[in-house]
Amino acid sequence: MFNAGNMGKGGGKGNGDAKSMLNQMLQKLCARPIAKTDVVYTTNQFDTQYQAILKLHCLEGKEYAGHLMSSLKEAEKSAAEQAMAANAPLLAQLQQQPKGAQQQKRAASATPAQPAAKKPKAPKSEGPALPHKTDLNNALAKILRRSLIKGEVEYICNSVGEFFQATLQISCLPDMWSGKAWAGELKPTKGEAEQSAAEQALSDVANIPAAEKPAKAKKEKAASAEPGTKKPKAEKKQEQQASKQEKALKEINELMNSWTEQVSKQTGEQNLASKMLLWMMEGGKGKPPREIVRAQPISGTVVQWKEKTKNGYLKPDAPLNHEGEEFKEGKVWVGKKDLPEGIEDLVEGMKVKFKVYYDPQGLGATDVTLV
């Protein structure tokens, strides 16, 4: 279940060297040096903050999302911390093995030992359990009679609670197929979600005929123009599949609308977590959802103000007894929009009164007045 309380304006409690520690952990898990392509960070900006997505190609392409942070560097560190926390049990299990067994395993991978006696041959690997993306690419290449170009097959993956759902679009397909989309089932990882979407598309793509030679295509076009001719079976089957796909997409949209309506009726922490999920799925546009912590104004002091960005932090005179205080040592973020009319800047040490709210980015102040 998504936990909105784990995110804040100040980010997680890293030690400043999370990326280096992650590389050391991966070297132990993979028993080899880590290359640049093994660890890839992708960073997105949401208003004045950043979030990094970390993909570990050396661990089956697993992905980890960090918290919202104030800089690109801190965002990458946060993603590295999430990856370390997720793989800590695997490292502990490896370290519990006897050192002799670990060295023997690494030596065997580097230089194969001579067997004392012949052993039965191991059965051949059957390949990946979910090769749907590969099968789909091969099927498309046969239909187009050429290799695929980057961007012609696009997967869009969204998180839904603890799961992921992928939508697939194939722009290189002919006629109406180029505008279709295939939605996969909810899966625990992005990779499995994309495989599910590819599996949905495979059944339809298999019915699309390969590109014909120009002469043959003209002949069929002339035949179809003759009065009284029937539609080819393949074309009729395509229309039926397209109708089924449109119906499935409509059902998915209805389910999402129903879920959105349920979220609007929820209250308390469950409501905040659900609304935050909706906010992130919509690209983090606009103001994030808020939870009022103190409806009555409290007193505090301005401890930091940045004139360039027109924002800073306030320190309440008394503890708020809220989980958001663990971030930024209990300081409350404030922006220009929450200041009184005609006031654009605050001065450090100034006494103020304000109301406190909590959102996915941490504690914030609103309705600020000067004392």
HELIX and SHEET records of a PDB file:
HELIX    1   1 ALA A    4  ASN A    6  5                                   3    
HELIX    2   2 ALA A   18  CYS A   30  1                                  13    
HELIX    3   3 LYS A   36  ASP A   38  5                                   3    
HELIX    4   4 HIS A   57  LEU A   59  5                                   3    
HELIX    5   5 LEU A   72  GLN A   95  1                                  24    
HELIX    6   6 LYS A   99  ALA A  110  1                                  12    
HELIX    7   7 HIS A  132  LEU A  144  1                                  13    
HELIX    8   8 ASP A  175  GLY A  179  5                                   5    
HELIX    9   9 LYS A  190  VAL A  205  1                                  16    
HELIX   10  10 PRO A  214  ALA A  225  1                                  12    
HELIX   11  11 LYS A  233  LYS A  265  1                                  33    
HELIX   12  12 GLY A  268  MET A  281  1                                  14    
HELIX   13  13 GLU A  323  GLU A  326  5                                   4    
HELIX   14  14 LYS A  328  GLY A  330  5                                   3    
HELIX   15  15 LYS A  336  ASP A  338  5                                   3    
SHEET    1   A 3 VAL A  39  PHE A  46  0                                        
SHEET    2   A 3 GLN A  49  LEU A  56 -1                                        
SHEET    3   A 3 LYS A  62  ALA A  65 -1                                        
SHEET    1   B 3 VAL A 153  VAL A 160  0                                        
SHEET    2   B 3 PHE A 163  ILE A 170 -1                                        
SHEET    3   B 3 ALA A 181  ALA A 183 -1                                        
SHEET    1   C 5 VAL A 332  GLY A 335  0                                        
SHEET    2   C 5 ASN A 311  PRO A 316 -1                                        
SHEET    3   C 5 GLU A 291  LYS A 306 -1                                        
SHEET    4   C 5 LYS A 351  ASP A 359 -1                                        
SHEET    5   C 5 GLY A 362  LEU A 370 -1                                        
END                                                                             
